[in-house]
């Protein structure tokens, strides 16, 4: 990417960040802020999935309004009534945070459907309040814990079926795969896992989880 393109991307990101932060600052009700966080997160997830599927840009990220209603509005859901939802969606559209389009539906004669998508790509740290980030962090930690438990079970099953040291094989395969397709794990502190590896090369996964969780707690007081 050339320096000019990087500069343009940086300016667009700055504009998007300022828009969403200004919008959130004008909503002092914590419930309203949460509604914004969840709606933007949902639309961003759709955008990411569509991008990963290599959809054309004009088709990326659009969600029908009735699907948003089904996801967020009603008894036992995030937003209790449709009036609040429609007012918030209209404000987000008016402030150019989300985009809107209507189009006729081929199988719904005489009707037009309304769709929304995020107007720009938003980063989580721009959108989420501290409570939102801590909640997302807790969810990710729970997922990590479940994956590690599954890995431990898989290693035990391999040992029961004649594989003497599945951990070494897994590590070798992982290293080989990472050479072909580097992952974000390559950016981890190199000594972190070593702290929890014994003389035989086995990893104390529970200790590793506790270490990561402790670091998260230590950082709770830091400024986002």
PyMOL commands that set and color helices and strands:
alter all, ss='L'
color gray80, all
select helices_A, chain A and resi 3-25+30-52+57-59+65-72+82-94+124-127+130-160+166-180+184-187+190-194+205-218
alter helices_A, ss='H'
color red, helices_A
select strands_A, chain A and resi 63-64+98-104+112-118
alter strands_A, ss='S'
color yellow, strands_A
deselect
rebuild
show_as cartoon
